Amino acid sequence: MVIKTVSIKQAYKQWAGKYEQDLPYLFESESEKIMPLLGNVKGKRILDLGCGTGRYSIALAKKGAIVTAVDFSEEMLSMAKDKAKNAKVKIDFKCIDLKKKFPFKKESFDIVLSMLVLGHFKNLEPMINKISKVLKLDGTCMISTFNPNKEGGKMALVQSLGLDARKYSQTKEEYINAIKKAKLSLEKYLEIKFSKQAVFNAKKDGVNLKPYSHKPFLIAFKIRKKINF
Ligand SMILES: C[S@@+](CC[C@H](N)C(=O)[O-])C[C@H]1O[C@@H](n2cnc3c(N)ncnc32)[C@H](O)[C@@H]1O
């Protein structure tokens, strides 16, 4: 296969239509671990950074959260807006480049999510500092990213479309340092593998995930903005 290197925006423009169908077992295994960690979100103000097709935004809005969902890909946002409409949930969608200054008030969100996004950023620190600013005191931030020891994230794009978008593989330690520098506390570190349910569902679809099921393909961080850091 000829691999073409494209910009991140270009990659998601092409991937938007089949993004969720491409990685169903990975997404299922991730959200199975992450959703319970967010607790009761009813009435909570949530900011979903790099919301993509709205996997988390929509699930959380269905649970009664007040969601602001941002992304710079018009095509990913368009998929998310259609899904929200079908699910009959209201979400404040914004087309924003996260590298620019955030247009949000200080300490205005109870929960900030950045799921499978920060691997697209060369420098973690500016992003985690911006997250810290918009998070309320005692608020929670959840970050997931592809395991730097695996090339899973890159491979997904490469295998699906023959495209390679810019992607960085920061280590667990680099995340932990950026979290500490932003005066946030790491509450939980997770390594996420394919869940039993995902392996079972894949088998029903004729896909054998067993050989990969022991490998943590994602890492995730549950972070808190403590009142007395
Ligand atoms: C792998 S997808 C993750 C989508 C969603 N969070 C999820 O977990 O399914 C990464 C998303 O980050 C967005 N993204 C990457 N760089 C961005 C930037 N600088 N500003 C805004 N969005 C960005 C992409 O457009 C894409 O929708």
The ligand as a Gaussian input file, in Angstrom:
#p B3LYP/6-31G(d) Opt

LIG

0 1
 C       -8.897000      10.212000      17.055000
 S      -10.058000      11.511000      16.926000
 C      -10.837000      11.413000      18.533000
 C      -12.263000      11.871000      18.496000
 C      -13.027000      11.638000      19.784000
 N      -12.453000      12.351000      20.901000
 C      -13.060000      10.163000      20.078000
 O      -12.485000       9.753000      21.107000
 O      -13.634000       9.412000      19.293000
 C       -9.084000      12.984000      17.099000
 C       -9.896000      14.261000      16.895000
 O       -9.079000      15.367000      17.277000
 C       -9.351000      16.423000      16.378000
 N       -8.211000      17.351000      16.394000
 C       -6.912000      17.079000      16.152000
 N       -6.172000      18.211000      16.236000
 C       -7.027000      19.215000      16.559000
 C       -6.873000      20.618000      16.774000
 N       -5.682000      21.227000      16.673000
 N       -7.973000      21.357000      17.062000
 C       -9.193000      20.759000      17.167000
 N       -9.409000      19.441000      16.966000
 C       -8.333000      18.677000      16.655000
 C       -9.537000      15.727000      15.037000
 O      -10.210000      16.534000      14.108000
 C      -10.317000      14.478000      15.448000
 O      -11.698000      14.672000      15.378000

